[in-house]
Amino acid sequence: MVPLQFDLQTPTDTDAFGRRLAPLLFPGCFVALIGTLGAGKTYLTRAIAEGLGIANPAIVNSPTFVLIQEYDARLPIYHFDAYRLTTEAEFADLGVHEYFAGAGVCLVEWADKVPACLPKERLEIRITITGETSRHVEVTGFGERYEAMMKRIDEIQIGR
């Protein structure tokens, strides 16, 4: 699958992308978030949570030290961070596969650190810093349902 590529010039663009992406997510949806420190993985997660109707988006923060945060919204949100982990086994030992099989949306920051633990079918969002507030985004769907989702993402993305 060829990734969708677009640029987000401002944090407002990132907010809009996350809020517009949220209605496309479904129970059991898995989103792998990849990017360097400061790329905006947590910022995008907060925007997605807002789009899913979380009561207080300000509570969404990086789960680097707790590893997993759970939030109530239209769909439960399971927010993971693999940054501090040194092995994929550590990630698996968190019981992540039970979350992956659940009825919520799984958002995994630093997913590229735990590739063997990721579901075969998933949405992958790579964020690259291109300026002080601008980001380049690549979105790839793996699996039929996620490939279909990419067509809808192409319709809603705002960076062009």
C-alpha positions as CSV (number, residue, x, y, z in Angstrom):
1,M,0.0,0.0,0.0
2,V,1.3,3.4,-1.0
3,P,1.1,5.8,2.0
4,L,-0.9,9.0,1.9
5,Q,1.4,11.9,2.3
6,F,0.5,15.4,3.3
7,D,1.8,18.4,5.3
8,L,0.3,19.9,8.4
9,Q,1.5,23.5,8.7
10,T,0.3,24.4,12.2
11,P,-0.9,22.7,15.4
12,T,-4.4,23.8,14.3
13,D,-4.0,21.6,11.2
14,T,-3.0,18.7,13.4
15,D,-6.0,19.3,15.7
16,A,-8.3,19.3,12.7
17,F,-6.7,16.1,11.2
18,G,-7.1,14.3,14.5
19,R,-10.7,15.4,15.1
20,R,-11.6,14.4,11.5
21,L,-9.8,11.1,11.8
22,A,-11.7,10.1,15.0
23,P,-15.1,9.4,13.4
24,L,-13.4,6.9,11.0
25,L,-12.1,4.8,13.9
26,F,-14.0,1.7,15.1
27,P,-14.1,-0.8,18.0
28,G,-10.9,-2.7,17.9
29,C,-9.1,-0.1,15.7
30,F,-5.3,0.0,16.1
31,V,-3.3,3.1,15.3
32,A,0.5,2.9,15.3
33,L,2.1,6.4,15.9
34,I,5.7,6.8,14.8
35,G,7.9,9.8,15.0
36,T,10.8,11.3,16.9
37,L,10.6,13.2,20.2
38,G,8.5,16.3,19.8
39,A,7.0,15.2,16.5
40,G,3.4,15.4,17.8
41,K,2.3,11.9,18.6
42,T,0.7,12.8,21.9
43,Y,-0.7,16.0,20.4
44,L,-2.4,14.0,17.6
45,T,-3.6,11.5,20.2
46,R,-5.2,14.3,22.2
47,A,-6.9,15.6,19.0
48,I,-8.2,12.1,18.2
49,A,-9.5,11.8,21.8
50,E,-11.3,15.1,21.3
51,G,-12.9,13.9,18.1
52,L,-14.0,10.8,20.0
53,G,-15.8,13.0,22.5
54,I,-13.5,12.7,25.5
55,A,-14.9,15.0,28.2
56,N,-11.6,16.7,29.1
57,P,-9.0,16.5,26.3
58,A,-6.4,18.1,28.6
59,I,-6.1,14.9,30.6
60,V,-4.5,13.2,27.6
61,N,-0.8,13.2,28.1
62,S,2.2,11.1,27.2
63,P,2.0,7.7,29.0
64,T,5.8,7.4,29.0
65,F,6.1,6.6,32.7
66,V,2.8,4.7,33.2
67,L,3.0,3.0,29.8
68,I,-0.8,2.8,29.4
69,Q,-3.5,5.4,29.9
70,E,-7.2,4.6,29.5
71,Y,-9.8,7.3,28.6
72,D,-13.5,7.2,28.4
73,A,-15.0,8.5,25.1
74,R,-17.5,7.4,22.5
75,L,-15.2,4.4,22.2
76,P,-12.8,3.5,25.0
77,I,-9.3,4.9,24.2
78,Y,-6.2,2.8,25.1
79,H,-3.1,5.0,24.8
80,F,0.3,3.2,25.0
81,D,3.9,4.4,24.9
82,A,6.7,2.1,24.1
83,Y,9.5,4.7,24.4
84,R,11.0,3.5,27.7
85,L,10.8,-0.2,26.9
86,T,14.0,-2.0,26.0
87,T,12.4,-5.2,24.5
88,E,9.3,-6.2,22.7
89,A,8.7,-8.8,25.5
90,E,8.3,-5.9,28.0
91,F,5.5,-4.5,25.8
92,A,3.8,-7.8,25.4
93,D,4.0,-8.4,29.2
94,L,1.8,-5.4,29.7
95,G,-1.1,-7.5,28.4
96,V,-1.4,-5.3,25.3
97,H,-3.0,-8.1,23.2
98,E,-6.0,-8.1,25.5
99,Y,-6.5,-4.4,24.8
100,F,-5.9,-5.0,21.0
101,A,-8.7,-7.6,21.1
102,G,-11.1,-5.2,23.0
103,A,-13.8,-2.8,21.9
104,G,-11.7,0.3,22.2
105,V,-9.3,2.2,20.0
106,C,-5.6,1.5,20.6
107,L,-3.2,4.3,20.0
108,V,0.5,3.2,20.4
109,E,3.2,5.8,20.5
110,W,6.7,4.6,19.4
111,A,5.1,1.6,17.8
112,D,8.2,1.2,15.7
113,K,10.0,0.0,18.8
114,V,7.7,-3.0,19.1
115,P,7.0,-4.2,15.5
116,A,6.6,-7.9,16.4
117,C,3.8,-7.0,18.9
118,L,1.7,-5.0,16.4
119,P,-1.4,-6.5,14.9
120,K,-1.0,-7.4,11.2
121,E,-3.9,-5.2,10.4
122,R,-3.5,-1.6,11.5
123,L,-3.3,2.1,10.6
124,E,0.2,3.5,10.7
125,I,0.8,7.3,11.1
126,R,4.4,8.5,10.6
127,I,5.0,12.1,11.7
128,T,8.2,14.0,10.7
129,I,9.2,17.4,12.0
130,T,9.6,19.8,9.0
131,G,9.6,23.1,10.9
132,E,8.9,24.8,14.2
133,T,5.2,23.9,13.9
134,S,5.0,22.1,10.6
135,R,4.9,18.3,10.2
136,H,4.9,15.9,7.3
137,V,2.5,13.0,7.7
138,E,2.5,9.6,6.1
139,V,-0.5,7.3,6.7
140,T,-0.5,3.6,5.6
141,G,-3.3,1.1,6.1
142,F,-2.4,-2.6,6.5
143,G,-5.4,-4.9,5.9
144,E,-8.6,-4.4,3.9
145,R,-10.5,-2.4,6.5
146,Y,-7.6,0.0,7.0
147,E,-6.9,0.3,3.3
148,A,-10.6,1.3,2.9
149,M,-10.1,3.8,5.7
150,M,-7.2,5.4,3.9
151,K,-9.6,6.4,1.0
152,R,-11.7,8.3,3.6
153,I,-8.6,9.8,5.2
154,D,-7.6,11.1,1.8
155,E,-10.9,12.9,1.6
156,I,-10.6,14.5,5.0
157,Q,-7.0,15.4,5.3
158,I,-6.3,19.1,5.2
159,G,-2.6,19.6,4.5
160,R,-2.8,20.1,0.7
